[in-house]
Every structure is written in C-alpha cells, then in structure tokens.
Amino acid sequence: MDSGLIGKIEKGKRYAQEADRVHVALLRVNFHGEHSEHQVGYNEGAWNCDCGSFQHWGLCSHVIALETIFTGYLMPAPLPTPAGEPVTA
C-alpha cells in the first residue's frame, strides 16, 4: 500500500478520536418510525420533520431522537438579532 495512503488512514483514525473537530451543519435523514417513514432535516441549528407532530408543535420524537444521537456534533442555532440591529459576523 502507498505510504501516502497509509498516512491518510492513520490521520483519519486520529481524527475519529478527536470528535470535537466535527460539527454537523446540514443533515437529511430518512427516519423509520413505528407507523411510517419520515424525512427529517437539520440546517445550521434549525430542525424540520414532515410528521404531523412537528407540523403541529414544532417538535417530535424523530427530532428528539436525532438530537440525542448527535449530541455534541450539531452546530448551535444562530442567536436571534433584535429587530432593527444589523447582523454582524
């Protein structure tokens, strides 16, 4: 095996041990629920799900499960900007 590739494999294994390097910004999941399959998404702090519970309450068991699975990996939601104030990076 090529020594460059071996180095990449070793680096990948080291990165896997340093999970704080990873933050999920965008995620699309097919979630197999008890009654049907649902499309769940995450985009820079905002969740969405096509199930009725999420449409009604803005939260559902599918999102709760994924938040638990991905604890520590999700980018935090952006802080709201008070009306009339410019957004700065």
N, C-alpha and C positions, 0 to 999 in steps of 0.2 A: 504494500500500500504506500502511496505517495506520502512523504514526510509532512508536506504542507497540509494534506487532508487529515493526517493523524493529529497535527496541531489544532486544527479546527474542531475535531471531535473532542479533544481534551478541553479546549476552551468552552465548547458548548456544555460539557458536563459541569465545568466550574460555574458557568452562568446559571445552570439549573439549580445549583446550591445557593445562589445569591438571588433569591426570588424578589428582593426589593428593587431589582433592576427593571422589573416588569410592571407595567400599568396598562390595563386594558382601556382603550379609548372608544372602541367600536366593537360591538358583538352582535351577532344574529344567531339565534338558536331555534331549532325545532324541538319543542318540548312535548314528550309523550305523556299526556295527562291520563287520569283514570278513565275519562269518557271520550276524549278526542285529542288530536294533536294541535298544538298552538305555536304560533310564531311569536317569539319574544325577542326584543331588541334592546340594546343599550348603546347610547351615543353621548359620550362626554358628560356623564352624570345624570342623564335622563333615561328612564326605562319606558318601555311600551310593551303591551301584550294584546293580542287580538281576542282574548277571552272576555266574557261578559262581566266578570268581577272587576277586571281592570278598567273596562269602559265605564262601569258604574262608580267605583270607589277610587280609581287611580292606583290601586294596589291589588295584588292577587297572590295566590300560593305559588304560582310559577316564578314570579319575580322574587318573592321571598326566598324560595329555594336557591335561585341563581345568585342572589346577593350573599347567601350563606356560603355557597360553593366557592365564589370568587372573592371572599373577604380578603382584603389586603392587596388585591390586584386591580380594583376598579379606580378610575380617576374620580376624584371628588366632583360633585356638582359645582358649577361655577356659582360664585356668590352673586346674589341679585344686586343690581345697581339701582340706587334710589332714582326716582323719576327726575329727569332734568339734569342729571350729572353725567358727564362724559365717561365712556368706558375706556380705561387705560390698561395696558398690558403690563 
